[in-house]
Amino acid sequence: MPKYILATLSALGLLDSLYLTYAHYANSGVFCSLVTGCGRVLNSTYAVIGIIPVAVLGIAYYSVLLILVLVSLRPGKSTLRFAQVLGSIGCIVSLWFTYLQIFVIHSYCEYCLASAVITIIILVLLWYPFSETNEQKSS
């Protein structure tokens, strides 16, 4: 069951990153209703690394994670160790960007915060102590 939740969360993160990437390249604002400052965060110098928008890195992260989880659904295929490493790196990066929003930019982007929450939940599920045999029995 956790693998299906992981796949769903990875897909949600991917959609979030796709939306932010579209907004970046279309040079359009994003709709923010929960917090103020989305534009300030997304137009800050921290929203790009070189010429690459951070949202594009999010697309890569969530895509690879989704592929790893989907492959691990096949019997005899275990890619979860690599997903655990990737998820750990993703969580550290996400916490860094959350730190920047709170303490440096002093503004918040609900899409960025949603991605951070998704990444943390993914990390917890990836490291949750469930065994392959128990999961296969429940399928």
Secondary structure, DSSP 8 states (H G I E B T S, - for coil): -HHHHHHHHHHHHHHHHHHHHHHHHTT------SSS-HHHHHTSGGGEETTEEHHHHHHHHHHHHHHHHHHHTSTT---HHHHHHHHHHHHHHHHHHHHIIIIII----HHHHHHHHHHHHHHHHHHS---HHHHHHH-
